[in-house]
Every structure is written in C-alpha cells, then in structure tokens.
Amino acid sequence: MKRLGMALAGLGLLVLPGGGLLRAGKDKAPEIPPRKGESETIKLFNGKNLKGWEGYKDLWSVKDGVIVARNEKPLKVSTYLFTKRKFSDFRLVFAAKLVESEMHSGVAIWGKRFVPQEVKDPVADRAEYTYQGQLVMFPSGWGLYDLYRRHGKINLSPEIRNLAIKAGKQHDWNDMEILAQGNRIRLVVNGKQVVDWRDPEPKLVAEGPIALQLHSNSVPQEIHFKGLVVTTFPEDKLTTVKE
C-alpha cells in the first residue's frame, strides 16, 4: 500500500481516506528519491531570541516564547525571516497562529533570498528579505505557491485545499509538519495529512534557507510561530499523523 501511495504521488495524485484520489497537478512529476546525508534534529528557535535567523528587526520579534511577525504600516512586498542555515531534505515540525488580518502566511523552502526586479529601492521598499522558491501557505488560502517564478501554477486543486481548510483553524494555533524530500512536499495539519505533492520541475528544487512569511498587506497584521524543530535527512515517514 505504501509503494502504491508513493507511485500515485509521483503521478500528482493524493490518496484520500477510503481510497479516493485527487489530482494535485496537471503535469506528471518525476520521482526524485530522498537525498542522503547526516540526520540531526535542530531547534531553529530557542524561545528567547532570533539567534540563527535574519530579517527586519522591527517586523520580527520574540514575545512570551513565540516568534511574532507584525507590521503596522503597509508592506509593498512580502518579507521573510530567514534561517541562516540552508536545508534540502528535512522535516519541520512547528505551530503557527494568524492573530490579526485574514491574509495568509507560509513557510518558504528550496529557494533563496531575492529582490524582485520591479523594486527600485530595496531599502525604502523593505524588499531586502524577499524569497524566491516554493511556499507552503496557511491558514488562509491553504496550498502551494512558487514565489517569483511559476506563481500559482503549482497550486493544488480546490478539493485538496479544502482538506486543509477543514483540518485547519483560522485564528488559533495550527500544529503542522512539513516533510520535504527529493522533489516531494508533504504537509500535516493538526494530525491530518492534507498535501502530498511532487514538483514537476526538479531543477527548481535546491538547498536553501527555510523562511517564515509576513505577507505584503495594506493593513496591520500579526502572525505567531513556535516550535520550529527541523530534522535533516529524516526518515521517509510523517510523524504527526493521528488520522
């Protein structure tokens, strides 16, 4: 059954409870196996400060043991808090909560720090910490996005995104697990697997920093993150699935 599930994932299909299938994309994706390397478990966030991270200090802070992302003034472009270390294959276990606004946030992976071409003054436009790469979105607009490349073309069908919507909470803590291996991204939300997707263009998968998103917005917004434990070159297994 496990082999069948992996084969179907390679075809861009998601196995649903009861044996049903949903297509995760129009293109057949090749199966790139997990990369090999030293496996270690790292606490990306020490609960006290942003050691090991980089981003705008006035937009990212730590309060009561959580990372707080907040803007009071409009943001022209989305900004990110980057890990200083880069990752390829990993498991990230964390929790996130949308406190204010309805704009989605996300975790960006497999990419790089990037300044959009349309930005004339990165300093004035607060565009020094943007990201080019794949984004796992939550809790508004659950799904996938390719920042500054394919955009929403990699996003999942409404049927698949609805699985995450049903499992998620809009303004409360969501416990999540991202398992990124080879060209495959799996996502667990509050104990339920909701995404199993392979990138049809493996050339766009690269070792890069993990980054937390504070989306561009014209109104104040606030997002909290906690946990943020990563395991490099992990076992090919989801660890937080409860159903």
N, C-alpha and C positions, 0 to 999 in steps of 0.2 A: 504493500500500500504506500509506503514511504517513497519507493522508487517511482511509482505511478504519479504521486504528487509532484515529485521533482521534475518528471518528464512533462507533465501538464504545465508546470510553472514555466518551463522553457518555451512552451508554445504561447505564453502570455495568458494562461488560464488559471483561475483561482478555484480551488475546491471548496465548496460550501458544505456546512453541516447537512447530512442527509445525502451527500453525493452529487449535488448540483454543481454546475460550472458557470463561472462568469468570465468573460474575456477582459483581460487587463490592458490590452492594446491591440492595434491592428497588425503590427509587424511581428513576425516570428523572430524571437530573440535567441541568439546562440547561448549555450550553457557554458559559462566560464566558471571553472571549479574554484572553490575557496583557495586563496593563496596560503602558502606555508610560511611560518615564522615563529618567533618566540611568543608564547602566550603569557601575558601578565595582566593582572587586574589593577587598575589605577583609579583613584578618586580624583576626578578632574576638579572637583570643588571641595575645598577644605572646610566650608561652612563659616569661615571668618572673613575672608577677603578674596580678591580676584587674582591671586598668585597663579601664574600659569596661563592667564588669559590676557587678551589685548582688545581694546575698543575704546569708545569715548567714555571717559570717567564721569561725565555729567549725565550720561544716559544709562549707565550700568553701575549698580552699587550692590552692597550686601546689607541686609537687614533681617534680624531675627533668624539667622541661619539659612536664608534663601537669597538667590540672586534676583534682584529687582531690575527690570528694564522699564524705563518710564521716560516719556517726552511730554513736556508742557507746551512747547512751541511746535508748529508744523514741521514735518520731516519731508523733504523733497524726494529722497531715495531711502530705501530700506537700509538699515545699518545693523551690524552684527557684532557679537562678542566672539572672538576667535580663540581657539586653543593655540598655544604657541607650538605645540607638538602636532605632527601630521600623522594621519592614520589611513590605512587602506581597508583591511578586513577587521571588523570589530563588532562587538555587542555593546550597545549603550543602554543602560537602564536609568531612567530618570522620571521626574514628575514635573508637570507644568500646569499653570493656572492662569487663565485670562481674567484679569481683575477689572479692567476698565476698557471700554470700546468693544466693538464687535469684529474688529479686524483680526485676521488670522496671524499667527506666529509660525514658527517652524524651526527645524534643525537642518542646516545645510551641510552636505558632505561631498566628498570626492571632487572638490574643486579648489579654488584659490581666491585670494584677496584680489579685488578687481575694481577699477574705477570706470564707470560707464563712459562711452565716447561722447555722449551728449552733455556731460558735465564739464563746464568751462573752468570752474574754480572749485576743486575738490575740498579745499579748506572751508570756503564760505558756504558751500552747499552741503557740508557734513557728509561727504562722499568718500572719505578715506578708508572706510571699513565696510565696503560692499563686497558681495560674494558672487562668483560665477561657478555654478555647479548645481547638483541636484538638491532639491529641497523637499523634506517631508513636512507637510503642512498640518496644523492643528490650531485650535479646535473648530474655528470657522473655516469652511471650505476644505475640509479634510481631503488629502490627496497628495499628488506629486507635481512638482514644477521644476523646469530647468531654467535656472536664472541666467539671463543674458545669452541664451543660446536657442534652445527649441521652445522655450516658454511653456505654454500649457499643452503643447502637443504630446507630452508624455503623461498627461494626467489620466487618471483612471475613469472608468465609466461611472455614471451616477449610481448604478446598482452597487458597485463596490464601495464607493464613497459613503453610501447610505449605511453600510455595515459599521463604518467608523462613527458615523453620526449617532447611530443607535447605541454604540458602546461608550461613546464619549459624553463628557459633561461640559457645558458651555462656560459656566463661570464657577467651576470648582476644580479641585485637583484631579488631573488625569495621570494615572500611572502608565508609563509607556516603556516599550523595549524596541529598539531598532537593531536588527541583525543585518549587517551589510557584509556580504561575502561574494567574491568574484564580481559578477555584474548583477547580483541579486539583492533586493531590498525586501525585508520582511518587517512588518510592524504589528505589535501587540498593544492594544488599548484596554486598560482595566481588565486584564486577564483574557481578552478575546483577540485572536489573530484576525486582522482586518485587511492586510495587504500582503501579497506575495507577487513580486514583480521583478522582471529581468530587463535591464537596459538593452534595447536592440542595437545600440551603438557602443560597444565596449571600449572603443577608443576614447570615449568621453569619460570613462571611469579612471580616476587617478588618485594616488595618495594625496591627501590634503588635510587641512585643519577641519575640525568639527566646529561649527559656528551656530550660535543662537540668534534668532531673528527678532528685531524690533522693526515692524513694517512701516513703510512710508505712510503718512497719515496727516490729515489737516486738523485733527482734534487730539486732545490729550489721550494717552493710552498707557496701560500698565500690564506687564506680564511677569509672572514669577516662575522661577526654576529651582529645583532642588534635586538632591541625589547625585545624578551625573557621574555614574560609575561606568567605566569603559573596560572591556576585556579585549585585548588584541589577539588576533588569530584564534578566535574562540571555536569551541566545539560547534558542529553544524546542528544546532538544536536551540529552539526557543525555550527560555527558562521560566517565563512568567505566565504561560498559558494556563488558564484554570478551566476553560470550557472549550 
